[in-house]
Amino acid sequence: MSLAQTLADASTEEELKNFFAKFFRIKLSTKNYIDLYTAQILFEFKLDAPLANVQMRAACIAQTL
């Protein structure tokens, strides 16, 4: 199953996070309320966020920073 097919089944942000971590075999850790991270990368997940909206996109980037 492809990543897109796997993620399409998510109906909540938590499911999205879990599917992504499982697909890439990343140990899921939400320490300090961070969605998902490894030593190399920090992930920020949004489900149904209107990313075409510049303010929403900026808020997502700011949250990751």
PQR file of N, CA, C, O and H, with PARSE charges and radii, in Angstrom:
ATOM      1  N   MET A   1       0.854  -1.175   0.000 -0.4000 1.5000
ATOM      2  CA  MET A   1       0.000   0.000   0.000 -0.0000 2.0000
ATOM      3  C   MET A   1       0.906   1.247   0.000  0.5500 1.7000
ATOM      4  O   MET A   1       1.913   1.290   0.708 -0.5500 1.4000
ATOM      5  N   SER A   2       0.541   2.238  -0.788 -0.4000 1.5000
ATOM      6  CA  SER A   2       1.330   3.472  -0.869 -0.0000 2.0000
ATOM      7  C   SER A   2       1.063   4.364   0.340  0.5500 1.7000
ATOM      8  O   SER A   2       0.074   4.187   1.053 -0.5500 1.4000
ATOM      9  H   SER A   2      -0.276   2.203  -1.363  0.4000 1.0000
ATOM     10  N   LEU A   3       1.955   5.317   0.557 -0.4000 1.5000
ATOM     11  CA  LEU A   3       1.784   6.257   1.667 -0.0000 2.0000
ATOM     12  C   LEU A   3       0.493   7.048   1.491  0.5500 1.7000
ATOM     13  O   LEU A   3      -0.252   7.233   2.454 -0.5500 1.4000
ATOM     14  H   LEU A   3       2.758   5.461  -0.021  0.4000 1.0000
ATOM     15  N   ALA A   4       0.217   7.518   0.276 -0.4000 1.5000
ATOM     16  CA  ALA A   4      -1.003   8.293   0.030 -0.0000 2.0000
ATOM     17  C   ALA A   4      -2.247   7.478   0.377  0.5500 1.7000
ATOM     18  O   ALA A   4      -3.179   8.001   0.987 -0.5500 1.4000
ATOM     19  H   ALA A   4       0.822   7.368  -0.506  0.4000 1.0000
ATOM     20  N   GLN A   5      -2.269   6.200  -0.007 -0.4000 1.5000
ATOM     21  CA  GLN A   5      -3.417   5.345   0.309 -0.0000 2.0000
ATOM     22  C   GLN A   5      -3.539   5.143   1.812  0.5500 1.7000
ATOM     23  O   GLN A   5      -4.641   5.156   2.362 -0.5500 1.4000
ATOM     24  H   GLN A   5      -1.512   5.775  -0.502  0.4000 1.0000
ATOM     25  N   THR A   6      -2.408   4.959   2.469 -0.4000 1.5000
ATOM     26  CA  THR A   6      -2.405   4.756   3.914 -0.0000 2.0000
ATOM     27  C   THR A   6      -2.937   5.990   4.625  0.5500 1.7000
ATOM     28  O   THR A   6      -3.791   5.881   5.504 -0.5500 1.4000
ATOM     29  H   THR A   6      -1.513   4.949   2.023  0.4000 1.0000
ATOM     30  N   LEU A   7      -2.437   7.170   4.250 -0.4000 1.5000
ATOM     31  CA  LEU A   7      -2.846   8.406   4.911 -0.0000 2.0000
ATOM     32  C   LEU A   7      -4.287   8.783   4.595  0.5500 1.7000
ATOM     33  O   LEU A   7      -4.939   9.456   5.393 -0.5500 1.4000
ATOM     34  H   LEU A   7      -1.742   7.259   3.536  0.4000 1.0000
ATOM     35  N   ALA A   8      -4.787   8.358   3.444 -0.4000 1.5000
ATOM     36  CA  ALA A   8      -6.168   8.675   3.062 -0.0000 2.0000
ATOM     37  C   ALA A   8      -7.178   8.063   4.031  0.5500 1.7000
ATOM     38  O   ALA A   8      -8.306   8.544   4.138 -0.5500 1.4000
ATOM     39  H   ALA A   8      -4.257   7.812   2.795  0.4000 1.0000
ATOM     40  N   ASP A   9      -6.782   7.017   4.728 -0.4000 1.5000
ATOM     41  CA  ASP A   9      -7.685   6.362   5.677 -0.0000 2.0000
ATOM     42  C   ASP A   9      -7.768   7.085   7.017  0.5500 1.7000
ATOM     43  O   ASP A   9      -8.608   6.738   7.848 -0.5500 1.4000
ATOM     44  H   ASP A   9      -5.866   6.626   4.641  0.4000 1.0000
ATOM     45  N   ALA A  10      -6.919   8.079   7.245 -0.4000 1.5000
ATOM     46  CA  ALA A  10      -6.917   8.789   8.528 -0.0000 2.0000
ATOM     47  C   ALA A  10      -8.107   9.731   8.618  0.5500 1.7000
ATOM     48  O   ALA A  10      -8.420  10.455   7.673 -0.5500 1.4000
ATOM     49  H   ALA A  10      -6.237   8.361   6.571  0.4000 1.0000
ATOM     50  N   SER A  11      -8.762   9.706   9.773 -0.4000 1.5000
ATOM     51  CA  SER A  11      -9.886  10.619   9.971 -0.0000 2.0000
ATOM     52  C   SER A  11      -9.615  11.614  11.102  0.5500 1.7000
ATOM     53  O   SER A  11     -10.404  12.531  11.332 -0.5500 1.4000
ATOM     54  H   SER A  11      -8.508   9.118  10.541  0.4000 1.0000
ATOM     55  N   THR A  12      -8.494  11.426  11.807 -0.4000 1.5000
ATOM     56  CA  THR A  12      -8.089  12.369  12.845 -0.0000 2.0000
ATOM     57  C   THR A  12      -6.595  12.639  12.706  0.5500 1.7000
ATOM     58  O   THR A  12      -5.878  11.885  12.048 -0.5500 1.4000
ATOM     59  H   THR A  12      -7.853  10.682  11.620  0.4000 1.0000
ATOM     60  N   GLU A  13      -6.138  13.708  13.322 -0.4000 1.5000
ATOM     61  CA  GLU A  13      -4.715  14.031  13.288 -0.0000 2.0000
ATOM     62  C   GLU A  13      -3.896  12.933  13.972  0.5500 1.7000
ATOM     63  O   GLU A  13      -2.793  12.619  13.524 -0.5500 1.4000
ATOM     64  H   GLU A  13      -6.721  14.321  13.857  0.4000 1.0000
ATOM     65  N   GLU A  14      -4.417  12.354  15.040 -0.4000 1.5000
ATOM     66  CA  GLU A  14      -3.709  11.284  15.747 -0.0000 2.0000
ATOM     67  C   GLU A  14      -3.543  10.060  14.853  0.5500 1.7000
ATOM     68  O   GLU A  14      -2.480   9.439  14.852 -0.5500 1.4000
ATOM     69  H   GLU A  14      -5.312  12.609  15.405  0.4000 1.0000
ATOM     70  N   GLU A  15      -4.577   9.705  14.094 -0.4000 1.5000
ATOM     71  CA  GLU A  15      -4.469   8.580  13.161 -0.0000 2.0000
ATOM     72  C   GLU A  15      -3.452   8.888  12.072  0.5500 1.7000
ATOM     73  O   GLU A  15      -2.649   8.030  11.706 -0.5500 1.4000
ATOM     74  H   GLU A  15      -5.441  10.210  14.095  0.4000 1.0000
ATOM     75  N   LEU A  16      -3.485  10.105  11.557 -0.4000 1.5000
ATOM     76  CA  LEU A  16      -2.535  10.529  10.532 -0.0000 2.0000
ATOM     77  C   LEU A  16      -1.106  10.341  11.034  0.5500 1.7000
ATOM     78  O   LEU A  16      -0.262   9.778  10.337 -0.5500 1.4000
ATOM     79  H   LEU A  16      -4.137  10.802  11.854  0.4000 1.0000
ATOM     80  N   LYS A  17      -0.848  10.814  12.237 -0.4000 1.5000
ATOM     81  CA  LYS A  17       0.459  10.696  12.870 -0.0000 2.0000
ATOM     82  C   LYS A  17       0.879   9.229  13.010  0.5500 1.7000
ATOM     83  O   LYS A  17       2.002   8.858  12.668 -0.5500 1.4000
ATOM     84  H   LYS A  17      -1.534  11.271  12.803  0.4000 1.0000
ATOM     85  N   ASN A  18      -0.028   8.414  13.510 -0.4000 1.5000
ATOM     86  CA  ASN A  18       0.270   6.994  13.717 -0.0000 2.0000
ATOM     87  C   ASN A  18       0.529   6.264  12.411  0.5500 1.7000
ATOM     88  O   ASN A  18       1.466   5.470  12.329 -0.5500 1.4000
ATOM     89  H   ASN A  18      -0.940   8.715  13.788  0.4000 1.0000
ATOM     90  N   PHE A  19      -0.284   6.517  11.382 -0.4000 1.5000
ATOM     91  CA  PHE A  19      -0.089   5.878  10.085 -0.0000 2.0000
ATOM     92  C   PHE A  19       1.266   6.259   9.491  0.5500 1.7000
ATOM     93  O   PHE A  19       1.981   5.405   8.967 -0.5500 1.4000
ATOM     94  H   PHE A  19      -1.045   7.162  11.449  0.4000 1.0000
ATOM     95  N   PHE A  20       1.615   7.534   9.575 -0.4000 1.5000
ATOM     96  CA  PHE A  20       2.879   8.027   9.028 -0.0000 2.0000
ATOM     97  C   PHE A  20       4.055   7.367   9.746  0.5500 1.7000
ATOM     98  O   PHE A  20       4.985   6.881   9.102 -0.5500 1.4000
ATOM     99  H   PHE A  20       1.035   8.228  10.001  0.4000 1.0000
ATOM    100  N   ALA A  21       4.014   7.351  11.064 -0.4000 1.5000
ATOM    101  CA  ALA A  21       5.097   6.753  11.840 -0.0000 2.0000
ATOM    102  C   ALA A  21       5.228   5.259  11.541  0.5500 1.7000
ATOM    103  O   ALA A  21       6.338   4.746  11.398 -0.5500 1.4000
ATOM    104  H   ALA A  21       3.259   7.745  11.587  0.4000 1.0000
ATOM    105  N   LYS A  22       4.107   4.573  11.448 -0.4000 1.5000
ATOM    106  CA  LYS A  22       4.129   3.142  11.164 -0.0000 2.0000
ATOM    107  C   LYS A  22       4.680   2.870   9.766  0.5500 1.7000
ATOM    108  O   LYS A  22       5.473   1.947   9.580 -0.5500 1.4000
ATOM    109  H   LYS A  22       3.205   4.990  11.563  0.4000 1.0000
ATOM    110  N   PHE A  23       4.263   3.669   8.784 -0.4000 1.5000
ATOM    111  CA  PHE A  23       4.696   3.474   7.406 -0.0000 2.0000
ATOM    112  C   PHE A  23       6.218   3.594   7.288  0.5500 1.7000
ATOM    113  O   PHE A  23       6.853   2.800   6.594 -0.5500 1.4000
ATOM    114  H   PHE A  23       3.618   4.419   8.935  0.4000 1.0000
ATOM    115  N   PHE A  24       6.803   4.590   7.969 -0.4000 1.5000
ATOM    116  CA  PHE A  24       8.244   4.812   7.887 -0.0000 2.0000
ATOM    117  C   PHE A  24       9.023   4.163   9.038  0.5500 1.7000
ATOM    118  O   PHE A  24      10.225   4.381   9.189 -0.5500 1.4000
ATOM    119  H   PHE A  24       6.287   5.235   8.533  0.4000 1.0000
ATOM    120  N   ARG A  25       8.316   3.361   9.845 -0.4000 1.5000
ATOM    121  CA  ARG A  25       8.924   2.655  10.974 -0.0000 2.0000
ATOM    122  C   ARG A  25       9.668   3.613  11.907  0.5500 1.7000
ATOM    123  O   ARG A  25      10.806   3.361  12.304 -0.5500 1.4000
ATOM    124  H   ARG A  25       7.340   3.183   9.722  0.4000 1.0000
ATOM    125  N   ILE A  26       9.002   4.709  12.242 -0.4000 1.5000
ATOM    126  CA  ILE A  26       9.536   5.703  13.171 -0.0000 2.0000
ATOM    127  C   ILE A  26       8.883   5.457  14.522  0.5500 1.7000
ATOM    128  O   ILE A  26       7.665   5.307  14.617 -0.5500 1.4000
ATOM    129  H   ILE A  26       8.078   4.914  11.920  0.4000 1.0000
ATOM    130  N   LYS A  27       9.700   5.416  15.557 -0.4000 1.5000
ATOM    131  CA  LYS A  27       9.144   5.263  16.898 -0.0000 2.0000
ATOM    132  C   LYS A  27       8.366   6.534  17.228  0.5500 1.7000
ATOM    133  O   LYS A  27       8.930   7.628  17.246 -0.5500 1.4000
ATOM    134  H   LYS A  27      10.689   5.538  15.479  0.4000 1.0000
ATOM    135  N   LEU A  28       7.099   6.386  17.484 -0.4000 1.5000
ATOM    136  CA  LEU A  28       6.231   7.530  17.747 -0.0000 2.0000
ATOM    137  C   LEU A  28       6.504   8.081  19.137  0.5500 1.7000
ATOM    138  O   LEU A  28       6.426   7.362  20.133 -0.5500 1.4000
ATOM    139  H   LEU A  28       6.641   5.498  17.470  0.4000 1.0000
ATOM    140  N   SER A  29       6.821   9.358  19.187 -0.4000 1.5000
ATOM    141  CA  SER A  29       7.048  10.036  20.459 -0.0000 2.0000
ATOM    142  C   SER A  29       6.392  11.404  20.378  0.5500 1.7000
ATOM    143  O   SER A  29       6.659  12.172  19.453 -0.5500 1.4000
ATOM    144  H   SER A  29       6.884   9.942  18.377  0.4000 1.0000
ATOM    145  N   THR A  30       5.550  11.705  21.328 -0.4000 1.5000
ATOM    146  CA  THR A  30       4.888  13.006  21.360 -0.0000 2.0000
ATOM    147  C   THR A  30       5.354  13.803  22.566  0.5500 1.7000
ATOM    148  O   THR A  30       4.612  14.621  23.109 -0.5500 1.4000
ATOM    149  H   THR A  30       5.334  11.082  22.079  0.4000 1.0000
ATOM    150  N   LYS A  31       6.585  13.558  22.980 -0.4000 1.5000
ATOM    151  CA  LYS A  31       7.170  14.266  24.113 -0.0000 2.0000
ATOM    152  C   LYS A  31       7.101  15.773  23.894  0.5500 1.7000
ATOM    153  O   LYS A  31       7.327  16.256  22.784 -0.5500 1.4000
ATOM    154  H   LYS A  31       7.188  12.893  22.539  0.4000 1.0000
ATOM    155  N   ASN A  32       6.795  16.497  24.932 -0.4000 1.5000
ATOM    156  CA  ASN A  32       6.690  17.961  24.888 -0.0000 2.0000
ATOM    157  C   ASN A  32       5.637  18.437  23.886  0.5500 1.7000
ATOM    158  O   ASN A  32       5.741  19.537  23.343 -0.5500 1.4000
ATOM    159  H   ASN A  32       6.611  16.104  25.833  0.4000 1.0000
ATOM    160  N   TYR A  33       4.633  17.610  23.648 -0.4000 1.5000
ATOM    161  CA  TYR A  33       3.516  17.961  22.759 -0.0000 2.0000
ATOM    162  C   TYR A  33       3.934  18.197  21.312  0.5500 1.7000
ATOM    163  O   TYR A  33       3.223  18.874  20.570 -0.5500 1.4000
ATOM    164  H   TYR A  33       4.548  16.717  24.089  0.4000 1.0000
ATOM    165  N   ILE A  34       5.067  17.653  20.902 -0.4000 1.5000
ATOM    166  CA  ILE A  34       5.497  17.722  19.498 -0.0000 2.0000
ATOM    167  C   ILE A  34       4.838  16.553  18.789  0.5500 1.7000
ATOM    168  O   ILE A  34       4.806  15.442  19.319 -0.5500 1.4000
ATOM    169  H   ILE A  34       5.645  17.103  21.504  0.4000 1.0000
ATOM    170  N   ASP A  35       4.310  16.794  17.592 -0.4000 1.5000
ATOM    171  CA  ASP A  35       3.594  15.733  16.886 -0.0000 2.0000
ATOM    172  C   ASP A  35       4.445  14.486  16.685  0.5500 1.7000
ATOM    173  O   ASP A  35       4.031  13.392  17.068 -0.5500 1.4000
ATOM    174  H   ASP A  35       4.336  17.696  17.161  0.4000 1.0000
ATOM    175  N   LEU A  36       5.608  14.629  16.101 -0.4000 1.5000
ATOM    176  CA  LEU A  36       6.473  13.488  15.831 -0.0000 2.0000
ATOM    177  C   LEU A  36       7.854  14.026  15.536  0.5500 1.7000
ATOM    178  O   LEU A  36       7.998  15.025  14.832 -0.5500 1.4000
ATOM    179  H   LEU A  36       5.944  15.518  15.790  0.4000 1.0000
ATOM    180  N   TYR A  37       8.861  13.379  16.062 -0.4000 1.5000
ATOM    181  CA  TYR A  37      10.214  13.828  15.772 -0.0000 2.0000
ATOM    182  C   TYR A  37      11.199  12.677  15.829  0.5500 1.7000
ATOM    183  O   TYR A  37      10.955  11.661  16.481 -0.5500 1.4000
ATOM    184  H   TYR A  37       8.744  12.567  16.634  0.4000 1.0000
ATOM    185  N   THR A  38      12.310  12.850  15.141 -0.4000 1.5000
ATOM    186  CA  THR A  38      13.450  11.953  15.225 -0.0000 2.0000
ATOM    187  C   THR A  38      14.652  12.861  15.461  0.5500 1.7000
ATOM    188  O   THR A  38      14.505  14.081  15.534 -0.5500 1.4000
ATOM    189  H   THR A  38      12.507  13.675  14.611  0.4000 1.0000
ATOM    190  N   ALA A  39      15.816  12.281  15.579 -0.4000 1.5000
ATOM    191  CA  ALA A  39      17.026  13.099  15.760 -0.0000 2.0000
ATOM    192  C   ALA A  39      17.290  13.961  14.524  0.5500 1.7000
ATOM    193  O   ALA A  39      17.967  14.985  14.618 -0.5500 1.4000
ATOM    194  H   ALA A  39      15.935  11.290  15.520  0.4000 1.0000
ATOM    195  N   GLN A  40      16.763  13.553  13.370 -0.4000 1.5000
ATOM    196  CA  GLN A  40      17.025  14.262  12.123 -0.0000 2.0000
ATOM    197  C   GLN A  40      15.924  15.234  11.698  0.5500 1.7000
ATOM    198  O   GLN A  40      16.205  16.195  10.982 -0.5500 1.4000
ATOM    199  H   GLN A  40      16.214  12.721  13.294  0.4000 1.0000
ATOM    200  N   ILE A  41      14.696  15.011  12.117 -0.4000 1.5000
ATOM    201  CA  ILE A  41      13.587  15.807  11.578 -0.0000 2.0000
ATOM    202  C   ILE A  41      12.447  15.954  12.585  0.5500 1.7000
ATOM    203  O   ILE A  41      12.195  15.069  13.403 -0.5500 1.4000
ATOM    204  H   ILE A  41      14.468  14.231  12.699  0.4000 1.0000
ATOM    205  N   LEU A  42      11.774  17.083  12.502 -0.4000 1.5000
ATOM    206  CA  LEU A  42      10.595  17.369  13.311 -0.0000 2.0000
ATOM    207  C   LEU A  42       9.397  17.435  12.361  0.5500 1.7000
ATOM    208  O   LEU A  42       9.452  18.122  11.341 -0.5500 1.4000
ATOM    209  H   LEU A  42      11.979  17.803  11.838  0.4000 1.0000
ATOM    210  N   PHE A  43       8.345  16.742  12.683 -0.4000 1.5000
ATOM    211  CA  PHE A  43       7.150  16.715  11.852 -0.0000 2.0000
ATOM    212  C   PHE A  43       6.037  17.502  12.532  0.5500 1.7000
ATOM    213  O   PHE A  43       5.927  17.490  13.758 -0.5500 1.4000
ATOM    214  H   PHE A  43       8.300  16.183  13.511  0.4000 1.0000
ATOM    215  N   GLU A  44       5.219  18.180  11.749 -0.4000 1.5000
ATOM    216  CA  GLU A  44       4.022  18.843  12.256 -0.0000 2.0000
ATOM    217  C   GLU A  44       2.869  18.407  11.371  0.5500 1.7000
ATOM    218  O   GLU A  44       2.885  18.656  10.166 -0.5500 1.4000
ATOM    219  H   GLU A  44       5.308  18.189  10.753  0.4000 1.0000
ATOM    220  N   PHE A  45       1.878  17.764  11.947 -0.4000 1.5000
ATOM    221  CA  PHE A  45       0.761  17.230  11.178 -0.0000 2.0000
ATOM    222  C   PHE A  45      -0.462  18.128  11.298  0.5500 1.7000
ATOM    223  O   PHE A  45      -0.772  18.638  12.375 -0.5500 1.4000
ATOM    224  H   PHE A  45       1.865  17.562  12.926  0.4000 1.0000
ATOM    225  N   LYS A  46      -1.140  18.308  10.195 -0.4000 1.5000
ATOM    226  CA  LYS A  46      -2.408  19.032  10.160 -0.0000 2.0000
ATOM    227  C   LYS A  46      -3.365  18.232   9.296  0.5500 1.7000
ATOM    228  O   LYS A  46      -3.034  17.845   8.175 -0.5500 1.4000
ATOM    229  H   LYS A  46      -0.889  17.894   9.321  0.4000 1.0000
ATOM    230  N   LEU A  47      -4.528  17.993   9.815 -0.4000 1.5000
ATOM    231  CA  LEU A  47      -5.564  17.298   9.064 -0.0000 2.0000
ATOM    232  C   LEU A  47      -6.685  18.287   8.808  0.5500 1.7000
ATOM    233  O   LEU A  47      -7.244  18.852   9.748 -0.5500 1.4000
ATOM    234  H   LEU A  47      -4.797  18.307  10.725  0.4000 1.0000
ATOM    235  N   ASP A  48      -7.010  18.497   7.568 -0.4000 1.5000
ATOM    236  CA  ASP A  48      -8.081  19.413   7.164 -0.0000 2.0000
ATOM    237  C   ASP A  48      -7.773  20.881   7.456  0.5500 1.7000
ATOM    238  O   ASP A  48      -8.697  21.685   7.581 -0.5500 1.4000
ATOM    239  H   ASP A  48      -6.555  18.038   6.805  0.4000 1.0000
ATOM    240  N   ALA A  49      -6.511  21.241   7.565 -0.4000 1.5000
ATOM    241  CA  ALA A  49      -6.150  22.656   7.736 -0.0000 2.0000
ATOM    242  C   ALA A  49      -6.151  23.304   6.350  0.5500 1.7000
ATOM    243  O   ALA A  49      -5.567  22.759   5.413 -0.5500 1.4000
ATOM    244  H   ALA A  49      -5.760  20.588   7.463  0.4000 1.0000
ATOM    245  N   PRO A  50      -6.792  24.446   6.216 -0.5600 1.5000
ATOM    246  CA  PRO A  50      -6.857  25.116   4.901  0.2800 2.0000
ATOM    247  C   PRO A  50      -5.508  25.786   4.577  0.5500 1.7000
ATOM    248  O   PRO A  50      -5.345  26.990   4.774 -0.5500 1.4000
ATOM    249  N   LEU A  51      -4.547  24.994   4.078 -0.4000 1.5000
ATOM    250  CA  LEU A  51      -3.201  25.505   3.853 -0.0000 2.0000
ATOM    251  C   LEU A  51      -3.113  26.491   2.686  0.5500 1.7000
ATOM    252  O   LEU A  51      -2.074  27.121   2.492 -0.5500 1.4000
ATOM    253  H   LEU A  51      -4.680  24.016   3.918  0.4000 1.0000
ATOM    254  N   ALA A  52      -4.171  26.631   1.922 -0.4000 1.5000
ATOM    255  CA  ALA A  52      -4.198  27.666   0.885 -0.0000 2.0000
ATOM    256  C   ALA A  52      -4.292  29.045   1.533  0.5500 1.7000
ATOM    257  O   ALA A  52      -3.927  30.053   0.928 -0.5500 1.4000
ATOM    258  H   ALA A  52      -5.015  26.120   2.080  0.4000 1.0000
ATOM    259  N   ASN A  53      -4.782  29.075   2.763 -0.4000 1.5000
ATOM    260  CA  ASN A  53      -4.892  30.304   3.533 -0.0000 2.0000
ATOM    261  C   ASN A  53      -3.507  30.654   4.088  0.5500 1.7000
ATOM    262  O   ASN A  53      -2.938  29.888   4.865 -0.5500 1.4000
ATOM    263  H   ASN A  53      -5.078  28.256   3.255  0.4000 1.0000
ATOM    264  N   VAL A  54      -2.971  31.799   3.692 -0.4000 1.5000
ATOM    265  CA  VAL A  54      -1.615  32.205   4.082 -0.0000 2.0000
ATOM    266  C   VAL A  54      -1.477  32.292   5.600  0.5500 1.7000
ATOM    267  O   VAL A  54      -0.446  31.896   6.144 -0.5500 1.4000
ATOM    268  H   VAL A  54      -3.433  32.422   3.060  0.4000 1.0000
ATOM    269  N   GLN A  55      -2.480  32.795   6.284 -0.4000 1.5000
ATOM    270  CA  GLN A  55      -2.401  32.914   7.747 -0.0000 2.0000
ATOM    271  C   GLN A  55      -2.329  31.542   8.409  0.5500 1.7000
ATOM    272  O   GLN A  55      -1.582  31.353   9.369 -0.5500 1.4000
ATOM    273  H   GLN A  55      -3.318  33.117   5.843  0.4000 1.0000
ATOM    274  N   MET A  56      -3.099  30.588   7.902 -0.4000 1.5000
ATOM    275  CA  MET A  56      -3.072  29.228   8.458 -0.0000 2.0000
ATOM    276  C   MET A  56      -1.717  28.588   8.187  0.5500 1.7000
ATOM    277  O   MET A  56      -1.154  27.936   9.066 -0.5500 1.4000
ATOM    278  H   MET A  56      -3.706  30.741   7.122  0.4000 1.0000
ATOM    279  N   ARG A  57      -1.195  28.766   6.990 -0.4000 1.5000
ATOM    280  CA  ARG A  57       0.108  28.221   6.637 -0.0000 2.0000
ATOM    281  C   ARG A  57       1.190  28.812   7.545  0.5500 1.7000
ATOM    282  O   ARG A  57       2.057  28.086   8.032 -0.5500 1.4000
ATOM    283  H   ARG A  57      -1.653  29.296   6.277  0.4000 1.0000
ATOM    284  N   ALA A  58       1.141  30.122   7.771 -0.4000 1.5000
ATOM    285  CA  ALA A  58       2.106  30.793   8.650 -0.0000 2.0000
ATOM    286  C   ALA A  58       1.998  30.264  10.070  0.5500 1.7000
ATOM    287  O   ALA A  58       3.015  30.063  10.735 -0.5500 1.4000
ATOM    288  H   ALA A  58       0.437  30.712   7.375  0.4000 1.0000
ATOM    289  N   ALA A  59       0.792  30.039  10.539 -0.4000 1.5000
ATOM    290  CA  ALA A  59       0.599  29.506  11.901 -0.0000 2.0000
ATOM    291  C   ALA A  59       1.192  28.105  12.029  0.5500 1.7000
ATOM    292  O   ALA A  59       1.779  27.774  13.059 -0.5500 1.4000
ATOM    293  H   ALA A  59      -0.034  30.202  10.000  0.4000 1.0000
ATOM    294  N   CYS A  60       1.044  27.285  10.997 -0.4000 1.5000
ATOM    295  CA  CYS A  60       1.613  25.928  11.016 -0.0000 2.0000
ATOM    296  C   CYS A  60       3.138  25.986  11.054  0.5500 1.7000
ATOM    297  O   CYS A  60       3.774  25.243  11.802 -0.5500 1.4000
ATOM    298  H   CYS A  60       0.567  27.554  10.160  0.4000 1.0000
ATOM    299  N   ILE A  61       3.717  26.864  10.250 -0.4000 1.5000
ATOM    300  CA  ILE A  61       5.175  27.000  10.228 -0.0000 2.0000
ATOM    301  C   ILE A  61       5.664  27.531  11.575  0.5500 1.7000
ATOM    302  O   ILE A  61       6.665  27.046  12.103 -0.5500 1.4000
ATOM    303  H   ILE A  61       3.201  27.467   9.642  0.4000 1.0000
ATOM    304  N   ALA A  62       4.981  28.506  12.126 -0.4000 1.5000
ATOM    305  CA  ALA A  62       5.370  29.064  13.417 -0.0000 2.0000
ATOM    306  C   ALA A  62       5.283  28.000  14.511  0.5500 1.7000
ATOM    307  O   ALA A  62       6.144  27.944  15.389 -0.5500 1.4000
ATOM    308  H   ALA A  62       4.168  28.900  11.697  0.4000 1.0000
ATOM    309  N   GLN A  63       4.279  27.179  14.466 -0.4000 1.5000
ATOM    310  CA  GLN A  63       4.130  26.134  15.470 -0.0000 2.0000
ATOM    311  C   GLN A  63       5.293  25.153  15.396  0.5500 1.7000
ATOM    312  O   GLN A  63       5.782  24.698  16.429 -0.5500 1.4000
ATOM    313  H   GLN A  63       3.579  27.224  13.752  0.4000 1.0000
ATOM    314  N   THR A  64       5.734  24.828  14.207 -0.4000 1.5000
ATOM    315  CA  THR A  64       6.856  23.921  14.032 -0.0000 2.0000
ATOM    316  C   THR A  64       8.149  24.538  14.547  0.5500 1.7000
ATOM    317  O   THR A  64       8.967  23.859  15.168 -0.5500 1.4000
ATOM    318  H   THR A  64       5.337  25.198  13.368  0.4000 1.0000
ATOM    319  N   LEU A  65       8.325  25.826  14.286 -0.4000 1.5000
ATOM    320  CA  LEU A  65       9.538  26.492  14.754 -0.0000 2.0000
ATOM    321  C   LEU A  65       9.555  26.560  16.260  0.5500 1.7000
ATOM    322  O   LEU A  65      10.502  27.088  16.844 -0.5500 1.4000
ATOM    323  H   LEU A  65       7.661  26.377  13.782  0.4000 1.0000
TER
END
